[in-house]
Amino acid sequence: MITNKKKFFKEILKAINKLIIAGILIGVLKQYDAILAGILILKIAHNVYKEIILPKSNKNWLLIAGMLLTGFGGIVGETWGVANGYWEYHKVTRELPLWLPFAWMLAFHYLYKLERNLIPLLKKQTQKNKILLAIVLALILPAFGEVITIKLGVWTYYWPYQLLGVPLYAFICLVFVHMLVYTLLHLICKKYKIEDVVFN
């Protein structure tokens, strides 16, 4: 199934470390949502510079499309969830912290980059295996990041059937948002004949 297990698990470990750092950063700065939003905007600008502005060719415009779609979808879901009392954010003066859309945007880039690094290590890089990898990563990693931020008092879920503070519904919603964005980007790649290791 995997051509280079050492490299595969090294990529997973690097991704987990990034997630821990991001979770702690959000947890520590939770009451300074404008500062946190500024930090996340700088990270997005860095990613855009590195993947779109800097390269002379092969500019990855899918990155911006994916981040914007995920940011929009995330905020729609957050607005719905908070308005209905399914979860709430703590230590901020507003219902939705300013950093939220940027965290969703970076979540797309995080998963996309990890998949882009892992797919070449699969023996069979079929669409089925890519989808399976995307679902497994979207099911586990964002929820792991949520566990860290929940334990640091960033927000609380009020849905039942929780695992370490993350409800079953949240697992489903996280996978749904990420897979919906991936489906849209797959269709864009297919329609405009864009070559991308993740989406086609």
N, C-alpha and C positions, 0 to 999 in steps of 0.2 A: 504493500500500500504506500509506504514512504521510502524514497530513495536514500535519503540521508537523515537518519533519525536524530543524530547528534545536532545537526544544524536546525532541524525542525523544532526540537525541544528548546534549543537555545533561543530561537525566535519567540517561542511561547513565553519563556522565562523573561526575556527582555520586555515583552508586552505586558506581562503581569507586573513587573517592576514599575513601568510607566504608569500603569493604572493605580498602583499603590501611592506613588508620588502625587498624581493628580487628585486622588481621593483625599489625601492628607492636606494638600493645598486648599481644596474646597472646604474641608472641615475646619481648618485653622482660620481661614479668611471669611467664613460664612456670613458674619455680620457686616463685612465691608464689601457688599455686593458690587458696588461701582468699581472698586479697585480690582476685584476679582474679574469682573467683566473686561476691564482694561488689559489685564494679564492674558486672558483668553483671546482677546482680539489681536494682541501682539503675536501670540502663537499661531493664530490663523494667518496673519500677514506673513509670518515666517514660512509657513507651509506653502502659501501661494507663491511667494518669491522663489522658493526652492524648486517647486514643481512646475511653475508656469512661466514666470518672468525670466529666471536664470537660464533654463535650457534654450539653446539656439533652435532646436527642432524637437519633435515629440512633446510638445507642450500639453500637459494633462488637463484639458478643460473639463473633463468629467469630474475632476476633483471639486471644482466650484459648483457644478450642477448638483452633485451628490451632497455637498455640505449645505447648499441652500434648500434643497428638498428636505433633508433631514432636519435642519433647523426649523423650517416651517411646520413640518409634520410633528416635530417634538413639541413646539409651542402650542399647536392646536390641542394635542393630547394633554399637555400640562394645564392649559386653561380649563379644559373640560374636567379633568381630575380634581383640581383644586376647587373649582366652582361647585362641584357636587360633593365635596367633603371626603373624597377618597384618600387624599393625603394633604399635608400642609407643610410649609417651610417655616423654619424657626429662625429667630434672631435677625429678621429683616422687617423693615417697616412697610413693605408692600407684599401682596399675595404671591407674586412671582418674582424671584430675584432677577436682577438685570443680567446676570451671567448665564442664565438658562439657555437661550438660543445658541450661544457660542459653545457651550458644553455639548449640546446636541450636534452642532456642526463638527466639532472636534471628534466626537464619538464616531461619526461617519469616517473621517480621515483615518482614525485609529484602526478601525476594523478593516477598511479598504487596504491600508498599507500592510497590515498583518497578513491578509489574504494574498495580496500581491507577492509577498515574500514566501508564503507557504505553498501556494499552488504549484510553482515549479519543482517542489520537492515531492509532489505526488507522482506515483508511478503511472496512474491513469488520470489524465487531466480532462476527464469528461465533464459535460455540463452537470450531470447527476452528482458527481463527486464534489464539484465546486459548490453546488447548492447545499449539499450535506455539510460541507466544511463551514459555509456561511451561517447555516442554521445553528450548528454546534457552537461556533464562536459567539454569535449574537445571543444565544441562550445563556451562556456561562459568563463571559467576560463583563458585559455591562452590569449584570446582576452582582458580580463580585465587587465591582466599583461602587455600586449602590450600598452594599453591606458596609463598606468602609465609611462612606459618608453618613449613613444612617447611624452607625455606632458613634460617630463624631458629632451627632446632634444636628445635622443639616436639615433633615426632614423626617416625618413619620408617616407611614402608611396606615390606613384604617381598614383596608380590605382584610378579610380572613384568610386562613390557610397560608400562613407565613413560614418562610424558611430564613432564619437569621434576620428577620425584619422585612424581608422581601416577599410579598404575596405571589401566589401562583399567577394571578391575573397580570401582575407586572412583568413576569417572565414572558407571558404570551404577548403582551403589548410591545415589549422591547423587540422581540423577534418579528412581530408583525410590521412595525415601523421600518426596521432595517431591511426586511425582505421586500417590502413594498417599494422602497427606494431602489433596491438592487434590480427589481423587476423592471421598473421604469427606465433605469440606465441600460439594462440589457436590450430593451426595445429600441432605445435611442441608438445604441451601437449597431443593432441589426439594421435599422432603417437607413442610417447614414454610413454604414460600412466602416465603422470605427473599430480598430483593433485594440483590444484591451484584454489582458490575461485574466482578469476577474470576471468580466461581464460577457465574454463570448468565447 
